[in-house]
Amino acid sequence: MRGSVRTRNPAERPAVDAGLPTPLYHQIYLVLREQIATGAFETTRRMPTEAQISASYSVSRITAKRALDELAAEGLVVRRRGRGTELLRQVAAAPVEANISGLIENLLAVGLETKVDILEFGYGPASPAVRRSLGLGEGAQVQRAVRVRRHDGVPLSYSTSWVPADIGRAFTARDLARKPLLALLEKAGCLVGSADQTISAVLAEPRIAKALDVRVGSPLISVVRTVFDQRGRPVEHIALLYRPDRYQYRTKLTRVRGPVTRMWSHA
C-alpha cells in the first residue's frame, strides 16, 4: 500500500483553508513537508498519491499535483510516471540545539561546531536603534559584520552584528571567519557576563532566502540579542535569523511555588 495521509478521523486531518492568502497547494506542501521532517513516510518511503491527497484535503487533482511538484522541486521526493512519488531524503539532519539555560556557553559551542562565510565587514555610524542597544552617543562608530553560518555544509543562520568600534578594531574579518564573536570579544578584554535576548519569527525576504537556501517567505526563527560584559557595558548587538529545520532552542522548566500560585521556572 502506498503512503497515505491519516484521514480516518476528520478532527485529526491537518486543515487547509481556502480563505488564507497562501495557495491551497502550498498549504498542503507545507503539511507534507512537515510530515517528511517528522519521519511519517520513512518506513514505506512512499508518498500519498494525487488521488489520496485530493480526497484527504477536498482539493482538485491539479492542486494535489502542484503540492507534490513543490516537494520534488525541493529535492525531497522523486516522481516517476506509473510508479508514484517516493521519498528521496529527509528535510534535514538533526538540527543544531542550543540550551537557553546555558546561553553564553552554548553560543560558543555552536560557533566552534560551524563554519562561517563573511558577506560584509566594515565600520560606520550606528543607527539610532543600534546606538540605543549599545548605549552609544550620536555619531558613534561601530563594526558591522554580516555572516552566514553553516553546519555540515548547509546554511544554518544569517546574522548581522554590531560591536563598538573601540572593541571591534581588536580583531579582523579573517578572525571573525575563524572564531566565534564571543571568543574574540573576550580575547579583546571584554569578559562577557550576561545577555538580553528576544526570540520571535519572521518570513524570509529574497536576499535572506537566497543566503539561507530557502524559499522566499519561508518562516525563520528571529533572535535579537545584546551582550554585556561583567561591568554591564553593552559590547555586542546582534540580529540572527535561523532556519527552523536546522536549529532549535531547548530549555528545562521546573514547577515552583510563587507568591500566589505555582508557576514554571527555568531549571
C-alpha positions in Angstrom: 0.0 0.0 0.0 1.3 3.4 -0.9 1.9 6.1 1.7 -1.2 7.9 2.9 -2.3 10.9 4.9 -4.2 9.8 8.0 -7.7 11.0 7.5 -10.0 8.4 9.2 -10.7 10.9 12.0 -11.5 14.2 10.3 -10.6 16.0 13.5 -7.0 14.8 13.1 -6.7 15.9 9.5 -4.3 18.9 9.0 -6.5 21.7 7.9 -6.2 23.7 4.7 -8.1 27.0 4.4 -9.1 28.5 1.0 -9.7 31.8 2.8 -6.0 32.2 3.5 -3.7 34.2 1.2 -1.4 31.1 0.9 -2.5 28.9 -2.1 -4.0 25.6 -1.2 -1.3 23.6 -3.0 1.4 25.4 -0.9 -0.6 24.8 2.3 -0.6 21.0 1.5 3.1 21.2 0.5 3.9 22.6 4.0 1.9 19.9 5.7 3.6 17.1 3.7 7.0 18.7 4.2 6.4 18.8 8.0 5.3 15.1 7.9 8.5 14.2 6.0 10.6 16.1 8.6 9.0 14.1 11.4 9.5 10.7 9.7 5.9 10.0 8.7 6.9 8.3 5.5 10.3 6.9 6.5 9.1 3.3 6.7 7.5 2.8 3.3 9.3 5.7 1.6 6.1 6.2 -0.4 4.2 9.4 -0.5 0.4 9.7 -0.8 -0.9 9.7 -4.4 -2.5 12.7 -6.0 -5.9 10.9 -5.6 -5.3 10.3 -1.9 -4.3 13.9 -1.3 -7.2 15.2 -3.4 -9.7 13.1 -1.3 -8.0 13.9 2.1 -8.0 17.6 1.6 -11.0 18.0 -0.6 -9.0 19.7 -3.4 -8.6 19.1 -7.1 -6.1 16.7 -8.5 -4.3 19.7 -10.1 -3.8 21.2 -6.6 -2.6 17.8 -5.2 -0.1 17.6 -8.1 1.3 21.0 -7.5 1.9 20.2 -3.9 3.9 17.1 -4.8 5.7 19.0 -7.5 6.8 21.5 -4.9 8.3 18.7 -2.8 10.0 17.3 -6.0 11.4 20.8 -6.9 13.0 20.9 -3.4 14.6 17.5 -3.9 12.7 15.8 -1.1 10.8 13.4 -3.3 11.2 11.9 -6.8 8.1 11.5 -9.1 8.0 8.7 -11.7 5.2 8.1 -14.2 3.3 5.0 -13.3 5.3 4.5 -10.0 4.0 7.3 -7.9 6.0 9.6 -5.6 8.9 8.3 -3.5 10.6 9.9 -0.6 14.1 10.9 -1.6 15.5 12.4 1.6 14.5 13.8 4.9 14.1 17.6 5.2 17.3 17.9 7.2 19.6 16.2 9.6 19.1 16.6 13.3 19.1 20.4 14.0 21.7 22.2 16.0 20.4 22.6 19.5 21.1 25.5 21.9 20.1 25.4 25.5 18.8 28.7 26.8 19.8 27.9 30.3 23.5 27.9 29.4 23.2 30.7 26.8 26.8 32.0 26.7 28.5 28.6 26.8 26.1 27.3 24.1 26.8 30.2 21.8 30.5 29.5 22.0 29.9 25.8 21.3 27.7 26.4 18.3 30.4 28.8 16.9 33.1 26.2 17.2 31.0 23.5 15.5 30.1 25.5 12.5 31.7 27.3 9.5 31.3 31.0 8.6 31.1 33.0 5.4 31.7 36.7 5.9 29.4 38.6 3.5 30.1 42.2 4.7 32.5 43.7 7.2 33.3 47.3 7.9 32.9 50.4 10.1 30.4 53.2 10.1 28.0 55.2 12.2 25.4 53.3 14.2 21.7 53.6 13.5 19.6 55.1 16.3 18.3 51.6 17.3 21.8 50.1 17.5 23.0 53.2 19.4 20.3 52.6 22.0 21.1 48.9 22.3 24.8 49.6 22.7 24.4 52.7 24.9 26.4 54.9 22.3 26.1 58.6 21.5 25.1 60.1 18.3 27.7 59.7 15.5 29.4 56.7 17.3 31.2 54.3 15.0 30.5 50.5 15.1 31.9 47.5 13.5 29.2 45.9 11.4 29.5 42.3 10.1 27.1 40.1 8.1 27.7 36.4 8.2 26.2 33.1 7.1 26.9 30.2 9.4 26.9 26.7 8.1 26.6 23.3 9.7 27.6 20.2 7.7 27.8 22.5 4.7 24.1 23.6 4.9 23.2 27.2 5.8 22.1 27.5 9.4 21.9 31.2 10.2 22.2 34.7 8.8 23.5 37.3 11.3 24.2 41.0 11.4 26.3 42.0 14.4 27.3 45.5 15.7 30.3 46.0 18.0 31.5 49.4 19.4 34.4 50.4 17.2 37.0 50.6 20.0 36.3 46.9 20.7 35.9 45.8 17.2 39.2 47.1 16.0 40.9 44.4 18.1 40.0 41.7 15.5 39.7 41.4 11.7 37.2 39.9 9.3 39.6 37.0 9.0 39.5 36.4 12.7 35.7 36.6 12.6 35.6 33.9 10.0 37.7 31.6 12.2 36.5 32.1 15.7 33.1 32.8 17.5 32.5 36.5 18.0 32.1 35.9 21.8 35.6 34.4 21.9 37.0 37.4 20.1 35.3 39.8 22.5 36.8 38.0 25.5 40.2 38.0 23.8 39.8 41.7 23.4 39.4 42.0 27.1 35.6 42.1 27.3 34.6 39.4 29.9 31.1 38.5 28.9 28.7 38.5 31.8 25.1 38.4 30.5 22.8 38.9 27.6 19.3 40.1 26.9 17.6 38.1 24.2 14.3 38.2 22.3 13.0 35.3 20.2 10.3 35.6 17.6 9.6 34.6 14.0 9.8 36.3 10.6 9.4 35.5 6.9 12.4 35.2 4.7 12.8 38.2 2.3 14.5 37.5 -1.0 18.1 38.4 0.0 17.9 36.4 3.2 16.2 33.5 1.4 19.0 33.2 -1.1 21.7 33.3 1.6 20.0 30.6 3.6 18.9 28.5 0.6 15.2 28.6 1.4 12.2 29.8 -0.4 11.1 33.5 -0.2 8.5 33.8 2.5 9.8 30.7 4.5 9.4 31.1 8.2 12.6 31.8 10.1 13.5 32.0 13.8 14.4 35.5 14.7 16.8 36.2 17.6 17.9 39.7 18.7 20.5 39.7 21.4 22.5 42.3 23.3 25.6 41.0 25.1 27.0 42.8 28.2 30.4 42.5 29.9 30.7 41.8 33.6 30.6 45.5 34.3 27.3 45.9 32.5 28.6 47.6 29.4 26.9 46.5 26.1 29.6 45.0 23.9 27.6 43.4 21.1 24.2 43.7 19.5 23.3 41.0 17.0 20.3 40.1 14.9 20.1 36.5 13.8 17.8 34.6 11.5 17.8 30.8 11.8 16.4 28.1 9.6 13.9 26.2 11.9 14.7 22.9 10.2 18.4 23.4 11.2 18.2 25.0 14.6 16.2 24.7 17.8 16.2 26.1 21.3 15.7 23.9 24.3 15.0 24.8 27.9 14.2 22.8 31.0 11.5 24.1 33.3 10.8 23.3 36.9 7.4 23.8 38.7 7.9 26.2 41.7 5.6 27.9 44.1 5.3 31.6 43.7 3.7 34.2 45.9 0.2 33.4 44.7 0.3 30.2 42.8 2.7 27.6 41.3 4.5 28.5 38.1 7.2 27.4 35.7 10.8 28.5 36.2 14.0 27.8 34.4 15.8 24.9 36.0 
